[in-house]
Amino acid sequence: MQALIQKHMANAIALRKPASSLMWRPDEPYKHPFYRWNGNADEWQPLQTSEPSPNRPQATKLAIYSWNIDFMLPHGDSRMNSALKHLEELSRQHRSDDKTAVVINIQECVPSDLDLIGEKDWIRDGFYRTDIDTENWASGAYGTTTLVDRRLDVLSCFRVHYSATQMERDALFVDVEASGQKLRLCNTHLESLALEPPRRPAQMQLIASHMHADDISGAVVTGDFNAIQPFDRTLHTDNKLEDAYLKLGGKEGDGREDNEGYTWGEQALPQLRQQFGCSRMDKVFFCGDGLELLEFERFGADVEPDGSEEDVRQDLLSLGFEKPWITDHLGVKAVFEIKH
């Protein structure tokens, strides 16, 4: 497994885009299109804003799912297909409810994942997507992508690429309007590891500056926050944000005994779990009077490749996992009421 990790890290470095080729300035918003499926043209077509639809039901709730699908494990297509199937099943209750709009944030997407996402009928029929290729990622190896319910009016889509990163990380923002409120939704993968100096505080501070913008009624950021150091526990309060898990009564554990909030560890390799314990890496922060938190939960435990893919399952088990899990992270989901 160590050799596999080293191989993928070397590949990520090799696929780092040269600074001279980048179209954006670090720490500044870079606007880019999002996409809607056109069945007549048989393609995903770019938009800058969504087209008004006065007959569209007005969403009064927002369900946000966030999940990191490990980019380093083999059989990426099989694992992403299983992840998307699980997300389809989980979100069906909300997609069939006229009052609840769905947003899905995914981290560690690889280029082939974008192709798979674009092929799913349930996504074509019900969602806008922020990416059809890696053009707006700083890395050609992996990045973030977001799916936005077409029942929401999308006002704009932009990224802020961090200057304080060694791993080509960014914040992906989508501004939407619902029930007369302008909401800002962010998907991010904060810097990994315990680097010196730390990168995550500067990254979250930059995100929060956009969440607290004067014209925004409510804002939510979700993702893999890589929260593994003491300072990570106060990134929300440091930036005047609420932590959804804590807001609804969750408690910070020590990483080894906290069996309520952790999102990483249980599905990691046993030796890594033994070494690092479990941690609440994946989080939901929010702010603003336009949103009221209703629910928070984890999802994605024990999701495995399809039972017909025995070779895939055996390959994953051969790496040392107790089960052929598709990723080492659990996902997080939050439901908000959109206040009028």
C-alpha positions in Angstrom: 0.0 0.0 0.0 2.9 2.4 0.8 4.2 1.9 -2.7 0.8 2.7 -4.2 0.6 5.9 -2.1 4.0 7.0 -3.3 3.2 6.2 -6.9 0.0 8.4 -6.8 1.7 11.2 -5.0 4.5 11.2 -7.6 1.8 11.2 -10.3 0.0 14.2 -8.7 3.3 16.1 -8.6 3.9 15.2 -12.3 0.4 16.4 -13.2 0.7 19.7 -11.4 0.0 22.4 -14.0 2.8 25.0 -14.6 2.1 28.4 -13.1 2.5 30.0 -16.5 -0.5 28.0 -17.8 -3.0 29.0 -15.1 -5.8 31.4 -15.9 -6.4 32.6 -12.4 -4.7 34.6 -9.6 -4.2 32.8 -6.3 -6.7 33.8 -3.6 -8.9 35.7 -6.0 -12.3 34.5 -7.4 -12.0 32.9 -10.8 -15.5 32.6 -12.4 -16.1 29.7 -14.7 -19.2 28.1 -16.3 -21.3 25.3 -15.0 -23.1 22.8 -17.2 -26.6 21.5 -18.0 -27.4 18.4 -20.0 -29.0 19.0 -23.3 -30.6 15.8 -24.5 -31.3 17.1 -28.0 -27.7 17.9 -28.5 -26.5 14.9 -26.5 -24.0 17.0 -24.6 -23.3 19.0 -21.4 -23.6 22.7 -22.4 -22.0 25.6 -20.5 -24.0 28.3 -18.7 -23.0 31.4 -16.7 -26.4 31.6 -15.0 -29.4 29.3 -15.0 -32.4 30.2 -17.1 -35.4 31.5 -15.1 -38.3 29.1 -14.7 -41.3 30.7 -13.0 -43.2 27.4 -12.9 -40.4 25.6 -10.9 -41.4 24.6 -7.4 -39.7 26.9 -4.8 -37.4 24.9 -2.6 -37.7 25.7 1.1 -35.1 23.2 2.3 -31.5 22.4 1.2 -29.9 18.9 1.6 -26.1 19.0 1.1 -24.1 15.8 0.8 -20.3 15.8 0.9 -18.0 12.8 0.3 -14.3 12.2 -0.3 -13.7 9.3 -2.6 -10.0 8.2 -2.2 -8.2 8.9 -5.5 -5.3 6.6 -4.6 -7.0 3.2 -4.4 -7.2 1.0 -7.6 -10.3 0.4 -9.6 -11.4 4.0 -9.5 -14.3 3.6 -12.0 -15.8 0.7 -10.0 -15.5 2.6 -6.7 -17.0 5.8 -8.1 -19.9 4.0 -9.7 -20.7 2.5 -6.3 -20.4 5.9 -4.7 -22.8 7.5 -7.2 -25.2 4.6 -6.8 -25.2 5.2 -3.1 -25.7 8.9 -3.5 -28.6 8.3 -5.9 -30.3 6.1 -3.4 -29.7 8.4 -0.4 -30.8 11.6 -2.2 -33.9 10.0 -3.8 -36.2 11.0 -0.9 -35.2 14.6 -1.3 -35.2 14.6 -5.1 -38.8 13.4 -5.1 -39.8 16.1 -2.6 -40.7 19.4 -4.4 -39.6 21.4 -1.3 -36.1 20.0 -0.8 -33.2 20.8 -3.2 -30.1 18.7 -3.3 -26.4 19.6 -3.6 -23.6 17.0 -3.8 -20.0 18.0 -3.1 -17.3 15.4 -4.0 -13.6 15.6 -3.2 -10.6 13.7 -4.8 -12.3 13.3 -8.1 -10.1 12.0 -10.8 -10.6 12.9 -14.5 -12.4 9.6 -15.3 -14.8 10.3 -12.4 -16.0 13.4 -14.3 -16.9 11.1 -17.3 -18.8 8.7 -15.1 -20.7 11.5 -13.4 -21.7 12.9 -16.8 -23.1 9.6 -17.9 -25.6 9.0 -15.1 -29.2 9.6 -16.2 -30.3 10.8 -12.7 -27.6 13.5 -12.8 -28.4 14.5 -16.4 -32.1 14.8 -15.5 -31.9 16.6 -12.3 -28.6 18.5 -11.8 -26.2 21.1 -13.0 -22.5 20.2 -12.7 -19.5 22.5 -12.2 -17.0 20.5 -14.2 -16.8 18.3 -17.3 -13.0 18.2 -17.4 -10.0 19.3 -15.4 -9.6 22.8 -16.9 -10.4 24.6 -13.7 -8.3 22.4 -11.4 -4.7 23.4 -10.6 -3.9 19.7 -10.7 -4.5 17.3 -13.6 -4.6 14.4 -11.1 -7.6 15.1 -8.9 -9.9 17.9 -7.7 -13.3 18.9 -6.4 -16.7 19.0 -8.2 -20.2 19.9 -7.3 -23.7 18.9 -8.5 -26.5 21.4 -8.0 -30.2 20.6 -8.1 -31.8 22.2 -11.2 -34.7 23.4 -9.0 -32.3 26.0 -7.7 -31.5 29.2 -9.6 -27.7 29.3 -10.1 -26.4 32.8 -10.1 -22.7 32.1 -10.6 -19.9 29.6 -10.1 -16.3 30.4 -9.2 -13.2 29.0 -7.6 -10.6 30.5 -5.3 -7.3 28.8 -5.7 -5.3 29.0 -2.5 -1.9 30.6 -2.4 -1.2 28.8 0.8 -1.1 25.3 -0.6 1.5 22.7 -1.7 -1.2 20.4 -3.0 -3.2 22.5 -5.6 -6.2 22.9 -3.3 -9.0 25.3 -3.8 -12.5 26.4 -2.8 -15.3 25.8 -5.3 -18.3 28.2 -4.8 -21.8 28.2 -6.3 -24.2 31.0 -5.6 -27.8 30.1 -5.8 -31.2 31.7 -5.1 -34.0 30.0 -3.3 -37.1 31.3 -1.6 -35.8 34.8 -2.3 -32.5 34.3 -0.5 -29.0 34.4 -2.1 -27.0 31.5 -0.7 -23.4 30.7 -1.2 -22.3 27.0 -1.2 -18.7 26.0 -1.0 -16.9 22.6 -1.6 -13.3 22.3 -0.4 -10.5 19.9 0.3 -8.3 21.6 2.8 -4.5 20.9 2.9 -3.6 17.4 4.1 -1.0 16.4 6.8 0.6 18.3 9.6 2.7 20.8 7.6 4.8 23.6 9.1 3.6 26.2 8.9 0.0 25.0 8.8 -2.0 25.8 5.6 -5.5 25.0 6.7 -6.1 28.2 8.9 -5.3 30.5 6.0 -7.5 28.4 3.7 -10.5 28.5 6.0 -10.0 32.2 6.6 -10.2 32.8 2.9 -13.3 30.7 2.5 -15.0 32.5 5.5 -14.3 35.9 3.9 -16.5 34.9 1.0 -19.2 33.3 3.2 -19.6 36.5 5.2 -20.0 38.7 2.1 -22.6 41.5 2.6 -25.0 40.3 -0.1 -25.2 36.7 1.1 -28.1 35.6 3.3 -26.6 32.2 4.2 -23.5 30.2 3.4 -22.3 26.6 3.8 -18.9 25.0 3.3 -18.5 21.3 3.3 -15.7 18.9 2.5 -12.7 17.1 3.7 -11.2 19.5 6.2 -8.3 17.2 7.2 -8.9 18.1 10.8 -6.1 16.3 12.6 -4.4 19.0 14.8 -5.6 20.9 17.8 -6.0 24.2 15.9 -8.5 22.5 13.6 -11.0 22.3 16.4 -11.4 26.1 16.5 -11.4 26.9 12.7 -15.1 27.5 12.9 -15.1 29.9 15.9 -12.0 31.6 14.6 -13.9 32.6 11.5 -17.4 33.2 13.1 -18.9 30.1 11.6 -21.1 27.3 13.1 -20.1 23.7 13.0 -23.2 21.6 12.1 -22.1 18.5 14.1 -21.5 20.5 17.3 -24.5 22.7 16.8 -26.8 19.7 17.1 -25.2 18.4 20.2 -22.2 16.5 18.9 -19.1 16.4 21.1 -15.4 16.6 20.2 -13.7 13.3 21.0 -10.1 12.5 21.3 -10.0 10.8 18.0 -9.9 7.3 19.5 -13.1 7.2 21.6 -15.4 9.5 19.6 -17.6 7.0 17.8 -20.3 9.5 17.0 -18.5 12.1 14.8 -15.5 10.6 13.2 -15.4 10.3 9.4 -12.0 8.8 8.9 -10.3 5.8 10.5 -12.8 3.0 10.7 -12.5 2.3 7.0 -8.7 3.0 6.9 -6.1 0.3 6.8 -5.8 -1.3 10.2 -2.2 -0.2 10.7 -3.1 3.4 9.9 -6.1 3.3 12.3 -3.8 1.9 15.0 -1.2 4.7 14.3 -3.5 7.7 14.0 -6.8 6.7 15.6 -10.1 8.0 14.1 -10.8 11.6 13.4 -13.6 14.0 12.3 -11.9 15.1 9.1 -15.1 15.9 7.2 -17.2 18.8 8.4 -20.0 21.2 7.6 -19.6 24.9 8.6 -22.3 27.5 8.0 -23.4 31.1 8.7 -26.1 33.6 8.0 -29.7 34.3 9.0 -31.0 32.8 5.7 -30.4 29.2 6.8 -31.5 27.2 9.8 -29.8 23.8 10.5 -32.3 21.0 10.8 -30.3 17.8 10.5 -26.7 16.5 10.4 -25.6 12.9 9.8 -22.8 10.8 8.4 -23.3 8.4 5.5 -21.4 5.9 3.4 -20.4 3.3 5.9 -19.6 -0.1 4.4 -20.3 0.9 0.8 -18.5 -1.7 -1.3 -18.0 -2.4 -5.1 -20.8 -4.3 -6.8 -21.0 -7.9 -5.7 -20.5 -9.0 -9.4 -17.0 -7.4 -9.4 -15.2 -10.0 -7.4 -11.8 -9.2 -8.9 -12.2 -5.6 -7.7 -13.2 -6.7 -4.3 -10.3 -9.1 -3.9 -7.8 -6.5 -5.1 -8.9 -4.1 -2.4 -8.8 -6.8 0.2 -5.3 -7.7 -0.8 -4.1 -4.3 0.2 -5.0 -5.1 3.8 -8.4 -3.7 4.3 -10.9 -5.7 6.4 -13.6 -5.1 3.8 -13.5 -3.9 0.2 -14.5 -0.3 1.0 -14.7 2.1 -1.8 -13.1 4.9 0.2 -11.5 5.6 3.6 -13.9 8.5 4.4 -17.5 8.6 5.5 -19.6 11.3 4.0 -21.4 14.1 5.8 -24.9 15.4 5.1 -26.7 18.5 6.5 -30.2 19.7 5.9 -31.2 23.3 6.2 -34.4 25.3 6.1 -34.2 28.3 3.8 -35.6 31.2 5.8 -37.9 33.6 4.1 
